[in-house]
């Protein structure tokens, strides 16, 4: 039985419980097991957690990168890519 | 030349861009960069000028042609200087990082573009 995209772990046809999803944050590969994660949870994936001085974004192929707030929920799929960016820059003269 | 990850990232997002060199700087022009709501136009060309050491060396400032203002006519802070690059006149957005903000080995063109987008949104609410 193949895994249909969008099906849930433990559901018929979906990945089994404990399935590992391969994602990238700042081009570093990580494995996670949750089918959905909040921005806060994603910030805690790298060994050095992502601090508030950095914004977190999801790459949207062909579209505009999506800023992920701490409470925003993201559906996790294999190959999803996230990156961080400085949260602010200072106006000069 | 643009780092491979940056070139791939721009293509991945469907962004039309050109790369050239001027005064030892790598100049990346994003054609028809879409501005967030609140500005006097929907798009403008965005120029990034990257030091040869980029991405280990942080970028500094960015430029728009044509110049942009808020929809109500107000100017945004630190955008009143014009400069000539690539045979065109550009509005300089004077913006600078604090020491340590730019992370060598992590930051790249995609993070800089994300920051520019955030700063453009912020300036609609706080132009001065």
Backbone of each chain as ProteinMPNN parsed JSONL, in Angstrom:
{"seq_chain_A": "XXXXXXXXXXXXXXXXXXXXXXXXXXXXXXXXXXXXXXXXXXXXXXXXXXXXXXXXXXXXXXXXXXXXXXXXXXXXXXXXXXXXXXXXXXXXX", "coords_chain_A": {"N_chain_A": [[0.863, -1.201, 0.0], [0.633, 2.144, -0.875], [1.75, 5.327, 0.385], [-0.429, 7.898, 0.516], [-0.182, 11.319, -0.261], [-0.859, 13.712, 2.195], [-2.396, 12.141, 3.803], [-2.811, 10.867, 7.155], [-0.559, 9.888, 9.801], [-1.027, 6.631, 11.085], [-3.524, 6.464, 10.062], [-5.566, 4.679, 7.708], [-3.657, 3.847, 4.926], [-1.901, 5.873, 5.373], [1.277, 7.161, 6.651], [2.934, 5.093, 9.093], [2.548, 5.251, 12.73], [5.076, 7.185, 14.308], [6.51, 7.617, 12.085], [9.211, 9.006, 10.291], [9.869, 12.271, 9.3], [11.635, 14.078, 6.885], [13.162, 17.072, 7.075], [14.421, 20.405, 6.415], [16.225, 22.918, 8.091], [17.59, 25.998, 7.797], [19.172, 24.823, 5.847], [20.219, 22.574, 7.02], [19.826, 19.158, 7.629], [17.158, 17.498, 9.247], [15.372, 15.064, 11.209], [12.025, 14.578, 11.982], [9.101, 13.602, 13.855], [6.519, 14.415, 14.182], [3.355, 15.115, 12.718], [2.278, 17.577, 12.441], [3.565, 20.743, 13.359], [4.238, 23.425, 15.588], [5.399, 26.822, 15.177], [7.012, 27.407, 17.352], [7.786, 24.857, 18.195], [9.275, 24.06, 15.969], [11.368, 25.854, 16.166], [12.75, 24.689, 18.183], [13.986, 22.495, 17.176], [16.705, 22.493, 16.005], [19.922, 21.789, 17.51], [21.095, 24.045, 18.748], [18.842, 26.108, 19.788], [16.514, 28.187, 17.991], [16.585, 31.556, 18.455], [14.752, 34.532, 19.602], [15.802, 36.605, 18.168], [15.858, 35.942, 15.596], [13.863, 35.502, 12.703], [11.558, 33.006, 11.563], [11.035, 31.18, 8.625], [9.039, 29.531, 6.14], [9.874, 27.905, 3.189], [8.236, 28.573, 0.219], [7.773, 27.093, -2.615], [7.869, 28.666, -5.741], [6.384, 30.735, -4.786], [5.72, 33.228, -2.24], [7.827, 33.359, 0.528], [6.798, 32.059, 3.669], [6.22, 33.561, 6.733], [6.678, 32.135, 9.879], [5.016, 32.226, 12.779], [5.331, 31.8, 16.359], [3.05, 30.463, 17.3], [1.881, 29.521, 15.051], [0.735, 26.823, 13.049], [2.23, 24.228, 11.311], [1.975, 21.98, 8.643], [3.758, 19.08, 8.448], [5.859, 17.734, 6.022], [7.781, 15.412, 4.081], [10.796, 16.746, 2.902], [10.202, 19.407, 3.263], [11.288, 22.761, 3.649], [12.837, 25.07, 5.751], [13.914, 28.306, 6.878], [15.961, 30.688, 8.631], [16.138, 34.187, 9.488], [17.716, 37.336, 10.178], [15.915, 39.285, 12.539], [15.588, 41.982, 12.419], [16.723, 45.122, 11.016], [18.8, 48.004, 10.953], [17.817, 51.337, 10.278], [19.868, 53.643, 8.515], [21.609, 56.677, 7.809]], "CA_chain_A": [[0.0, 0.0, 0.0], [1.45, 3.349, -0.939], [1.322, 6.42, 1.249], [-0.968, 9.032, -0.235], [0.174, 12.604, 0.349], [-1.96, 14.36, 2.894], [-2.993, 11.248, 4.778], [-2.237, 11.052, 8.482], [0.016, 8.682, 10.397], [-1.983, 5.818, 11.824], [-4.743, 6.345, 9.276], [-5.383, 3.746, 6.593], [-2.977, 4.426, 3.77], [-0.971, 6.914, 5.782], [2.493, 6.635, 7.269], [2.679, 4.513, 10.408], [2.97, 6.095, 13.856], [6.519, 7.225, 14.468], [7.153, 7.866, 10.781], [10.14, 10.13, 10.329], [9.815, 13.219, 8.188], [12.932, 14.714, 6.647], [12.996, 18.504, 6.801], [15.655, 21.194, 6.532], [16.183, 24.259, 8.679], [18.869, 26.627, 7.42], [19.862, 23.851, 4.983], [20.677, 21.43, 7.806], [18.791, 18.119, 7.583], [16.669, 16.978, 10.525], [14.251, 14.131, 11.152], [11.009, 14.836, 13.003], [8.061, 12.578, 13.765], [5.177, 15.004, 14.291], [2.753, 15.441, 11.417], [2.139, 19.033, 12.468], [4.424, 21.357, 14.37], [4.111, 24.866, 15.713], [6.642, 27.54, 14.97], [7.843, 27.261, 18.553], [8.39, 23.517, 18.156], [10.306, 24.057, 14.921], [12.522, 26.595, 16.689], [13.472, 23.848, 19.141], [14.562, 21.326, 16.497], [18.182, 22.515, 15.972], [20.547, 21.678, 18.842], [21.098, 25.412, 19.28], [17.499, 26.557, 19.448], [16.436, 29.462, 17.277], [16.157, 32.583, 19.402], [13.821, 35.557, 19.111], [16.49, 37.556, 17.292], [15.748, 35.42, 14.23], [12.539, 35.113, 12.216], [11.519, 31.678, 10.944], [10.244, 31.189, 7.394], [8.884, 28.309, 5.357], [10.031, 28.131, 1.751], [7.053, 28.257, -0.589], [8.259, 27.057, -3.995], [7.067, 29.404, -6.704], [5.579, 31.754, -4.133], [6.378, 34.076, -1.258], [8.152, 32.646, 1.761], [5.794, 32.284, 4.721], [6.767, 33.741, 8.075], [6.041, 31.227, 10.827], [4.984, 32.704, 14.159], [5.475, 30.72, 17.335], [1.8, 29.707, 17.465], [1.419, 29.022, 13.749], [0.852, 25.372, 12.894], [2.723, 23.856, 9.985], [1.884, 20.564, 8.303], [5.099, 18.596, 8.123], [5.977, 16.754, 4.934], [9.161, 15.175, 3.662], [11.366, 17.707, 1.965], [9.907, 20.813, 3.573], [12.502, 23.5, 3.983], [12.651, 26.281, 6.547], [15.162, 29.036, 7.101], [15.832, 31.806, 9.557], [16.706, 35.454, 9.025], [17.728, 38.349, 11.245], [14.563, 39.807, 12.725], [15.516, 43.427, 12.183], [17.901, 45.81, 10.494], [18.707, 49.376, 11.448], [17.929, 52.435, 9.316], [21.041, 54.497, 8.663], [21.369, 58.099, 7.566]], "C_chain_A": [[0.892, 1.241, 0.0], [0.888, 4.417, -0.015], [0.84, 7.587, 0.412], [-0.608, 10.319, 0.491], [-1.045, 13.216, 1.017], [-2.658, 13.437, 3.872], [-2.211, 11.321, 6.078], [-1.614, 9.77, 8.996], [-1.047, 7.931, 11.201], [-3.304, 5.66, 11.107], [-4.5, 5.345, 8.156], [-4.719, 4.439, 5.411], [-1.963, 5.482, 4.132], [0.275, 6.318, 6.378], [2.202, 6.099, 8.663], [3.071, 5.478, 11.518], [4.486, 6.051, 14.02], [7.264, 7.443, 13.161], [8.05, 9.092, 10.891], [9.988, 10.986, 9.075], [11.181, 13.902, 8.09], [12.69, 16.171, 6.263], [14.371, 19.169, 6.88], [15.332, 22.513, 7.235], [17.558, 24.866, 8.463], [19.782, 25.63, 6.71], [20.552, 22.729, 5.761], [19.522, 20.426, 7.863], [18.447, 17.641, 8.994], [15.567, 15.964, 10.245], [13.3, 14.463, 12.291], [9.898, 13.804, 12.815], [6.653, 13.144, 13.847], [4.641, 15.364, 12.904], [2.402, 16.929, 11.321], [3.035, 19.566, 13.576], [4.126, 22.85, 14.414], [5.455, 25.524, 15.395], [7.578, 27.392, 16.152], [8.536, 25.899, 18.571], [9.501, 23.446, 17.106], [11.557, 24.784, 15.399], [13.375, 25.744, 17.62], [14.113, 22.625, 18.493], [16.087, 21.388, 16.43], [18.764, 22.419, 17.381], [20.696, 23.036, 19.523], [19.78, 26.052, 18.855], [17.519, 27.956, 18.823], [15.844, 30.51, 18.219], [15.261, 33.63, 18.769], [14.472, 36.618, 18.223], [16.438, 37.121, 15.834], [14.284, 35.144, 13.917], [12.651, 33.764, 11.524], [10.581, 31.724, 9.741], [10.164, 29.782, 6.818], [9.057, 28.664, 3.888], [8.759, 27.685, 1.037], [7.495, 28.265, -2.054], [7.308, 27.78, -4.95], [6.243, 30.517, -6.093], [6.405, 32.582, -3.163], [6.615, 33.293, 0.017], [7.172, 33.042, 2.869], [6.485, 32.443, 6.064], [5.968, 32.886, 9.051], [6.142, 31.818, 12.225], [5.037, 31.522, 15.115], [4.23, 29.846, 17.436], [1.272, 29.153, 16.144], [1.677, 27.526, 13.644], [1.218, 25.056, 11.446], [2.526, 22.363, 9.786], [3.255, 20.099, 7.822], [5.02, 17.553, 7.005], [7.457, 16.567, 4.617], [9.604, 16.252, 2.684], [11.04, 19.15, 2.26], [11.174, 21.508, 4.041], [12.138, 24.8, 4.695], [13.992, 27.008, 6.642], [14.899, 30.177, 8.071], [16.5, 33.042, 8.96], [16.769, 36.408, 10.207], [16.359, 39.027, 11.329], [14.462, 41.296, 12.447], [16.82, 43.941, 11.601], [17.702, 47.292, 10.781], [18.782, 50.406, 10.323], [19.17, 53.27, 9.59], [20.667, 55.944, 8.433], [21.416, 58.367, 6.077]], "O_chain_A": [[1.81, 1.346, 0.812], [-0.296, 4.408, 0.321], [1.62, 8.197, -0.32], [-0.717, 10.401, 1.715], [-2.136, 13.225, 0.448], [-3.442, 13.904, 4.698], [-1.072, 11.788, 6.095], [-2.081, 8.679, 8.669], [-1.856, 8.536, 11.904], [-4.122, 4.823, 11.486], [-3.368, 5.177, 7.702], [-5.173, 5.489, 4.957], [-1.227, 5.946, 3.261], [0.345, 5.108, 6.594], [1.311, 6.606, 9.345], [3.834, 6.415, 11.287], [5.1, 4.993, 13.885], [8.495, 7.452, 13.13], [7.683, 10.091, 11.511], [9.98, 10.485, 7.951], [11.79, 14.253, 9.1], [12.077, 16.454, 5.234], [15.344, 18.576, 7.345], [14.295, 23.129, 6.991], [18.567, 24.31, 8.896], [20.991, 25.597, 6.937], [21.385, 22.013, 5.205], [18.378, 20.804, 8.115], [19.329, 17.411, 9.821], [14.919, 15.994, 9.199], [13.726, 14.612, 13.436], [9.77, 13.207, 11.746], [5.686, 12.422, 13.605], [5.374, 15.849, 12.042], [2.249, 17.463, 10.222], [3.233, 18.913, 14.601], [3.802, 23.458, 13.395], [6.496, 24.868, 15.351], [8.791, 27.267, 15.983], [9.714, 25.793, 18.914], [10.544, 22.837, 17.341], [12.675, 24.382, 15.077], [14.556, 26.022, 17.83], [14.719, 21.805, 19.184], [16.729, 20.396, 16.775], [18.165, 22.912, 18.337], [20.454, 23.167, 20.723], [19.623, 26.482, 17.712], [18.401, 28.774, 19.087], [14.728, 30.353, 18.713], [15.035, 33.623, 17.559], [13.783, 37.429, 17.604], [16.909, 37.831, 14.945], [13.55, 34.619, 14.754], [13.695, 33.42, 10.97], [9.469, 32.243, 9.83], [11.07, 28.964, 6.977], [8.452, 29.619, 3.401], [8.277, 26.568, 1.229], [7.583, 29.329, -2.666], [6.102, 27.532, -4.957], [5.479, 31.179, -6.797], [7.632, 32.63, -3.254], [5.707, 32.638, 0.529], [6.777, 34.202, 2.987], [7.245, 31.572, 6.487], [4.738, 32.908, 9.049], [7.233, 31.902, 12.79], [4.811, 30.38, 14.716], [4.331, 28.635, 17.632], [0.306, 28.39, 16.137], [2.709, 27.028, 14.094], [0.602, 25.548, 10.5], [2.87, 21.567, 10.66], [3.828, 20.672, 6.896], [4.216, 16.623, 7.053], [8.275, 17.455, 4.859], [8.875, 16.616, 1.761], [11.544, 20.044, 1.58], [12.011, 20.926, 4.731], [11.238, 25.526, 4.274], [15.056, 26.404, 6.505], [13.755, 30.572, 8.296], [17.319, 32.945, 8.046], [15.967, 36.303, 11.135], [15.73, 39.304, 10.308], [13.363, 41.818, 12.259], [17.865, 43.295, 11.68], [16.571, 47.775, 10.845], [19.699, 50.363, 9.504], [19.49, 53.569, 10.74], [19.581, 56.393, 8.798], [21.238, 59.508, 5.649]]}, "seq_chain_B": "XXXXXXXXXXXXXXXXXXXXXXXXXXXXXXXXXXXXXXXXXXXXXXXXXXXXXXXXXXXXXXXXXXXXXXXXXXXXXXXXXXXXXXXXXXXXXXXXXXXXXXXXXXXXXXXXXXXXXXXXXXXXXXXX", "coords_chain_B": {"N_chain_B": [[30.117, 35.933, -9.22], [27.058, 34.314, -8.297], [26.476, 32.55, -5.26], [25.81, 29.019, -5.406], [23.616, 28.005, -3.92], [22.125, 30.316, -3.558], [21.457, 31.074, -6.168], [19.906, 28.862, -6.867], [17.883, 29.161, -4.98], [16.615, 31.549, -5.771], [15.648, 30.822, -8.28], [13.969, 28.758, -7.507], [11.94, 30.16, -6.342], [10.802, 31.391, -8.424], [11.769, 33.849, -9.23], [12.692, 36.551, -11.268], [15.844, 37.506, -12.32], [18.982, 39.253, -12.709], [22.525, 38.981, -12.899], [25.464, 40.81, -12.416], [28.704, 42.387, -12.575], [30.156, 45.121, -10.918], [32.466, 47.562, -10.069], [33.855, 45.717, -8.511], [31.87, 44.563, -7.069], [29.262, 42.187, -6.705], [26.388, 42.495, -8.477], [23.02, 42.123, -8.103], [20.04, 42.168, -9.704], [16.693, 42.211, -9.098], [14.045, 41.85, -11.005], [11.027, 43.623, -11.187], [10.297, 43.381, -8.463], [7.967, 42.527, -6.039], [6.172, 44.715, -4.076], [5.039, 45.112, -0.681], [1.61, 45.82, 0.37], [0.735, 49.297, 0.683], [2.571, 50.958, -0.414], [3.481, 53.339, -3.033], [3.454, 52.12, -5.429], [3.137, 48.932, -7.039], [5.29, 47.351, -7.627], [8.87, 47.294, -8.083], [12.192, 47.544, -9.414], [14.697, 45.791, -7.713], [17.843, 46.255, -6.355], [20.667, 44.5, -5.273], [23.812, 44.721, -3.832], [26.61, 42.898, -3.587], [29.326, 42.147, -1.557], [32.552, 40.795, -2.485], [33.157, 38.811, -0.616], [30.752, 37.765, 0.164], [28.659, 34.908, 0.886], [29.802, 35.047, 3.399], [30.546, 37.493, 4.247], [28.545, 40.126, 5.33], [25.73, 41.602, 3.603], [24.977, 45.043, 2.725], [22.713, 47.578, 2.897], [20.191, 48.351, 0.317], [18.698, 48.899, -2.939], [16.265, 50.697, -4.894], [14.633, 51.015, -8.03], [12.055, 52.225, -9.956], [12.254, 54.958, -7.52], [10.602, 54.525, -4.389], [7.774, 55.453, -2.417], [5.575, 55.894, 0.396], [2.092, 55.098, 0.041], [0.558, 57.296, 0.714], [2.19, 59.359, 0.082], [4.244, 60.0, 1.79], [7.732, 59.9, 2.679], [10.019, 57.231, 3.329], [12.108, 56.663, 6.142], [15.576, 57.312, 5.806], [15.878, 56.908, 3.056], [16.427, 58.778, 1.213], [18.579, 59.282, -0.401], [20.037, 59.199, -3.624], [21.707, 57.041, -5.908], [24.058, 56.076, -8.466], [24.199, 53.219, -10.304], [25.109, 50.555, -12.425], [24.453, 52.001, -14.667], [22.061, 53.202, -14.099], [19.727, 55.122, -12.114], [19.294, 54.91, -8.699], [17.269, 54.533, -5.788], [18.511, 54.669, -2.613], [18.254, 52.478, 0.057], [19.171, 52.919, 3.14], [20.374, 50.756, 5.253], [21.541, 48.847, 7.977], [23.339, 46.171, 9.56], [23.665, 45.196, 13.007], [26.652, 44.278, 14.761], [27.346, 40.847, 14.547], [24.767, 40.092, 13.924], [24.408, 39.079, 11.346], [24.897, 35.87, 10.236], [27.552, 34.075, 9.408], [27.767, 31.32, 7.27], [25.229, 30.54, 7.8], [23.354, 32.553, 7.077], [22.093, 33.924, 4.009], [21.287, 34.78, 0.601], [18.527, 34.304, 0.571], [17.736, 34.683, 3.209], [18.383, 37.348, 3.508], [16.671, 38.549, 1.652], [14.235, 37.871, 2.798], [14.387, 39.381, 5.096], [14.44, 41.961, 3.992], [11.866, 42.055, 2.943], [10.386, 41.965, 5.326], [11.234, 44.364, 6.508], [10.259, 46.227, 4.693], [7.532, 45.879, 5.1], [7.367, 46.662, 7.777], [8.043, 49.37, 7.598], [5.823, 50.521, 6.456], [4.107, 50.844, 8.562], [5.727, 52.217, 10.327], [7.232, 54.62, 9.203], [9.163, 56.533, 9.875]], "CA_chain_B": [[29.077, 34.911, -9.388], [26.179, 34.1, -7.159], [26.594, 31.204, -4.695], [24.857, 28.084, -6.025], [22.39, 27.948, -3.122], [21.343, 31.527, -3.789], [20.887, 30.986, -7.515], [18.834, 27.865, -6.8], [16.784, 29.721, -4.199], [15.883, 32.527, -6.584], [14.917, 30.068, -9.31], [12.926, 28.005, -6.809], [10.848, 31.069, -6.037], [10.291, 31.967, -9.662], [12.179, 35.254, -9.288], [13.485, 36.937, -12.43], [16.973, 38.297, -11.836], [20.217, 39.284, -13.489], [23.74, 39.14, -12.091], [26.573, 41.439, -13.128], [29.748, 42.871, -11.672], [30.517, 46.536, -11.07], [33.315, 48.026, -8.969], [34.211, 44.547, -7.707], [30.704, 44.093, -6.322], [28.286, 41.404, -7.465], [25.121, 43.224, -8.489], [21.874, 41.272, -8.417], [18.832, 42.97, -9.918], [15.457, 41.434, -9.119], [13.119, 42.631, -11.829], [9.62, 43.598, -10.786], [10.132, 42.916, -7.079], [6.623, 42.9, -5.592], [6.176, 45.434, -2.808], [3.842, 44.851, 0.131], [0.628, 46.912, 0.309], [1.068, 50.497, 1.441], [3.501, 51.789, -1.174], [2.862, 54.061, -4.141], [3.454, 51.255, -6.606], [3.064, 47.518, -6.657], [6.57, 46.683, -7.823], [10.016, 48.087, -8.53], [13.392, 46.713, -9.511], [15.474, 45.782, -6.474], [19.273, 45.997, -6.564], [21.505, 44.093, -4.148], [25.24, 44.793, -4.18], [27.214, 41.94, -2.667], [30.775, 42.135, -1.42], [33.122, 39.527, -2.949], [33.181, 37.813, 0.452], [29.412, 37.261, 0.453], [27.783, 35.247, 2.014], [30.478, 35.132, 4.695], [30.499, 38.921, 4.583], [27.148, 40.548, 5.271], [25.374, 42.678, 2.675], [24.734, 46.326, 3.366], [21.778, 48.423, 2.145], [19.637, 47.879, -0.946], [18.323, 50.022, -3.803], [15.083, 50.496, -5.736], [14.372, 51.847, -9.201], [12.05, 53.62, -9.515], [12.153, 55.217, -6.088], [9.275, 54.249, -3.848], [7.292, 56.184, -1.248], [4.326, 55.326, 0.876], [0.943, 55.421, -0.81], [0.069, 58.638, 1.057], [3.181, 60.339, -0.36], [5.336, 60.163, 2.753], [8.976, 59.185, 2.41], [10.488, 56.333, 4.381], [13.374, 57.094, 6.731], [16.864, 56.867, 5.264], [15.757, 56.479, 1.652], [16.41, 60.013, 0.425], [19.794, 59.399, -1.224], [20.044, 58.454, -4.885], [23.033, 56.648, -6.366], [24.085, 55.563, -9.833], [24.81, 51.911, -10.466], [24.683, 49.816, -13.62], [23.911, 52.936, -15.64], [20.713, 53.614, -13.699], [19.622, 55.875, -10.868], [18.616, 54.07, -7.713], [16.972, 55.039, -4.44], [19.239, 53.843, -1.643], [17.68, 52.206, 1.374], [20.314, 52.803, 4.041], [20.047, 49.815, 6.337], [22.79, 48.217, 8.41], [23.253, 45.186, 10.633], [24.537, 45.257, 14.175], [27.675, 43.227, 14.768], [26.886, 39.535, 14.977], [23.424, 39.739, 13.446], [24.556, 38.262, 10.144], [25.584, 34.647, 10.642], [28.301, 33.41, 8.347], [27.485, 29.894, 7.227], [23.78, 30.331, 7.92], [22.607, 33.534, 6.289], [22.275, 33.826, 2.571], [20.417, 35.714, -0.106], [17.124, 34.099, 0.928], [17.444, 35.319, 4.5], [18.434, 38.803, 3.308], [15.434, 38.941, 0.976], [13.162, 37.776, 3.784], [14.528, 40.552, 5.968], [14.004, 43.14, 3.223], [10.404, 42.019, 2.921], [9.894, 42.327, 6.665], [11.518, 45.778, 6.733], [9.309, 46.975, 3.877], [6.246, 45.829, 5.806], [7.489, 47.467, 9.005], [8.104, 50.796, 7.277], [4.465, 51.02, 6.168], [3.552, 51.244, 9.857], [6.665, 53.106, 11.03], [8.125, 55.115, 8.144], [10.194, 57.459, 10.364]], "C_chain_B": [[28.265, 34.775, -8.108], [26.415, 32.699, -6.591], [25.479, 30.301, -5.22], [23.545, 28.016, -5.251], [21.501, 29.157, -3.379], [20.695, 31.513, -5.169], [19.714, 30.0, -7.531], [17.618, 28.429, -6.072], [15.951, 30.722, -4.984], [15.045, 31.811, -7.648], [13.735, 29.334, -8.696], [11.704, 28.877, -6.538], [10.28, 31.746, -7.283], [10.652, 33.427, -9.836], [13.032, 35.496, -10.53], [14.603, 37.859, -11.979], [18.117, 38.267, -12.839], [21.38, 39.498, -12.523], [24.816, 39.774, -12.952], [27.573, 41.927, -12.091], [30.038, 44.331, -11.972], [31.319, 46.94, -9.842], [33.608, 46.903, -7.976], [33.059, 44.049, -6.823], [29.829, 43.257, -7.253], [26.929, 42.09, -7.344], [24.005, 42.284, -8.947], [20.653, 42.175, -8.544], [17.643, 42.023, -10.006], [14.411, 42.279, -9.842], [11.697, 42.488, -11.308], [9.408, 43.014, -9.406], [8.786, 43.421, -6.557], [6.689, 43.502, -4.19], [4.939, 45.077, -2.002], [2.855, 46.013, 0.006], [1.08, 48.096, 1.16], [2.024, 51.41, 0.719], [2.813, 52.374, -2.409], [2.927, 53.306, -5.458], [3.49, 49.811, -6.141], [4.401, 46.817, -6.785], [7.633, 47.672, -8.272], [11.189, 47.125, -8.677], [14.214, 46.885, -8.242], [16.919, 45.411, -6.807], [19.928, 45.615, -5.244], [22.942, 44.156, -4.629], [26.005, 43.988, -3.145], [28.728, 42.025, -2.729], [31.33, 40.805, -1.935], [33.143, 38.436, -1.878], [31.822, 37.263, 0.813], [29.338, 35.771, 0.124], [28.474, 35.25, 3.378], [30.502, 36.576, 5.195], [29.075, 39.426, 4.362], [26.916, 41.601, 4.183], [25.058, 43.947, 3.457], [23.861, 47.163, 2.423], [21.185, 47.703, 0.934], [19.067, 49.08, -1.692], [17.087, 49.665, -4.638], [15.095, 51.464, -6.915], [13.07, 51.372, -9.827], [11.971, 53.74, -7.997], [10.725, 54.977, -5.613], [9.011, 55.118, -2.625], [6.055, 55.457, -0.748], [3.176, 55.818, -0.003], [0.418, 56.827, -0.533], [1.105, 59.719, 0.722], [4.341, 60.527, 0.59], [6.566, 59.358, 2.331], [9.311, 58.285, 3.595], [11.86, 56.798, 4.851], [14.579, 56.474, 6.023], [16.746, 56.269, 3.861], [15.875, 57.67, 0.71], [17.639, 60.19, -0.467], [19.62, 58.599, -2.513], [21.485, 58.166, -5.289], [22.922, 56.076, -7.779], [24.853, 54.243, -9.861], [24.265, 51.275, -11.74], [24.026, 50.73, -14.653], [22.509, 53.417, -15.326], [20.792, 54.417, -12.412], [18.752, 55.086, -9.894], [18.372, 54.842, -6.421], [17.64, 54.097, -3.43], [18.457, 53.691, -0.347], [18.856, 51.932, 2.305], [19.914, 51.957, 5.248], [21.307, 49.023, 6.676], [22.531, 47.225, 9.55], [24.098, 45.612, 11.823], [25.557, 44.122, 14.057], [27.067, 41.921, 15.268], [25.514, 39.136, 14.49], [23.482, 38.802, 12.242], [25.415, 37.048, 10.486], [26.24, 33.987, 9.431], [28.044, 31.915, 8.414], [26.014, 29.568, 7.36], [23.028, 31.274, 6.999], [23.026, 33.5, 4.825], [21.358, 34.852, 1.908], [18.959, 35.537, 0.314], [16.811, 34.736, 2.277], [17.488, 36.84, 4.371], [17.151, 39.295, 2.627], [14.241, 38.858, 1.929], [13.191, 38.986, 4.711], [14.089, 41.821, 5.245], [12.478, 43.186, 3.186], [9.798, 42.444, 4.243], [10.095, 43.817, 6.924], [10.568, 46.647, 5.905], [7.929, 46.989, 4.537], [6.282, 46.718, 7.043], [7.414, 48.96, 8.692], [6.744, 51.364, 6.874], [3.839, 51.533, 7.464], [4.422, 52.29, 10.55], [7.668, 53.676, 10.036], [9.258, 55.996, 8.654], [10.817, 57.001, 11.686]], "O_chain_B": [[28.725, 35.08, -7.008], [26.544, 31.746, -7.36], [24.356, 30.749, -5.45], [22.474, 27.974, -5.856], [20.276, 29.041, -3.415], [19.534, 31.89, -5.325], [18.671, 30.267, -8.127], [16.478, 28.211, -6.48], [14.725, 30.74, -4.875], [13.886, 32.155, -7.88], [12.647, 29.287, -9.27], [10.574, 28.389, -6.51], [9.378, 32.578, -7.189], [9.937, 34.17, -10.508], [13.97, 34.749, -10.81], [14.351, 38.874, -11.33], [18.205, 37.384, -13.692], [21.228, 40.118, -11.47], [25.06, 39.34, -14.077], [27.317, 41.883, -10.888], [30.15, 44.729, -13.132], [30.903, 46.691, -8.711], [33.609, 47.111, -6.763], [33.26, 43.216, -5.939], [29.673, 43.575, -8.432], [26.393, 42.244, -6.247], [24.054, 41.728, -10.044], [20.283, 42.866, -7.595], [17.59, 41.149, -10.871], [13.959, 43.302, -9.328], [11.225, 41.386, -11.028], [8.469, 42.25, -9.184], [8.503, 44.617, -6.629], [7.191, 42.884, -3.252], [3.895, 44.77, -2.577], [3.246, 47.096, -0.43], [1.714, 47.932, 2.202], [2.276, 52.525, 1.175], [1.714, 51.962, -2.779], [2.493, 53.817, -6.491], [3.832, 49.516, -4.996], [4.634, 45.801, -6.13], [7.324, 48.752, -8.776], [11.173, 46.024, -8.126], [14.4, 48.002, -7.76], [17.183, 44.397, -7.452], [19.773, 46.3, -4.233], [23.251, 43.688, -5.725], [26.045, 44.349, -1.969], [29.33, 41.983, -3.801], [30.65, 39.784, -1.835], [33.147, 37.251, -2.212], [31.721, 36.388, 1.672], [29.932, 35.378, -0.88], [27.817, 35.433, 4.402], [30.48, 36.839, 6.397], [28.478, 39.172, 3.316], [27.806, 42.396, 3.883], [24.896, 43.927, 4.677], [24.242, 47.418, 1.28], [21.609, 46.605, 0.572], [18.968, 50.167, -1.124], [16.885, 48.516, -5.03], [15.529, 52.608, -6.782], [12.979, 50.203, -10.203], [11.669, 52.779, -7.288], [9.766, 55.2, -6.351], [9.935, 55.469, -1.891], [5.557, 54.53, -1.386], [3.292, 56.829, -0.696], [-0.108, 57.482, -1.433], [0.899, 60.885, 1.057], [5.334, 61.157, 0.227], [6.46, 58.296, 1.718], [8.919, 58.564, 4.728], [12.673, 57.269, 4.056], [14.594, 55.288, 5.692], [17.401, 55.284, 3.521], [15.477, 57.59, -0.452], [17.717, 61.165, -1.216], [19.122, 57.473, -2.499], [22.378, 58.973, -5.032], [21.854, 55.656, -8.222], [26.022, 54.184, -9.481], [23.094, 51.445, -12.079], [23.159, 50.302, -15.415], [21.836, 53.979, -16.19], [21.803, 54.391, -11.71], [17.643, 54.66, -10.217], [19.17, 55.691, -6.023], [17.369, 52.896, -3.402], [18.051, 54.68, 0.264], [19.459, 50.86, 2.266], [19.201, 52.416, 6.14], [22.041, 48.585, 5.79], [21.639, 47.412, 10.378], [25.111, 46.296, 11.674], [25.341, 43.141, 13.345], [26.367, 41.893, 16.28], [25.123, 37.976, 14.618], [22.702, 37.856, 12.137], [26.537, 37.194, 10.973], [25.574, 33.425, 8.562], [28.096, 31.315, 9.487], [25.592, 28.449, 7.068], [22.167, 30.847, 6.23], [24.137, 33.109, 4.469], [20.74, 35.68, 2.576], [18.225, 36.521, 0.404], [15.721, 35.277, 2.462], [16.729, 37.545, 5.036], [16.614, 40.341, 2.993], [13.337, 39.692, 1.866], [12.15, 39.541, 5.063], [13.426, 42.669, 5.841], [11.879, 44.244, 3.377], [8.819, 43.189, 4.28], [9.22, 44.467, 7.497], [10.122, 47.694, 6.375], [7.243, 48.011, 4.526], [5.327, 47.444, 7.318], [6.795, 49.723, 9.432], [6.541, 52.576, 6.946], [3.127, 52.537, 7.461], [3.915, 53.147, 11.273], [8.828, 53.266, 10.022], [10.236, 56.195, 7.934], [11.698, 57.676, 12.22]]}, "name": "protein", "num_of_chains": 2, "seq": "XXXXXXXXXXXXXXXXXXXXXXXXXXXXXXXXXXXXXXXXXXXXXXXXXXXXXXXXXXXXXXXXXXXXXXXXXXXXXXXXXXXXXXXXXXXXXXXXXXXXXXXXXXXXXXXXXXXXXXXXXXXXXXXXXXXXXXXXXXXXXXXXXXXXXXXXXXXXXXXXXXXXXXXXXXXXXXXXXXXXXXXXXXXXXXXXXXXXXXXXXXXXXXXXXXXXXXXXXXXXX"}
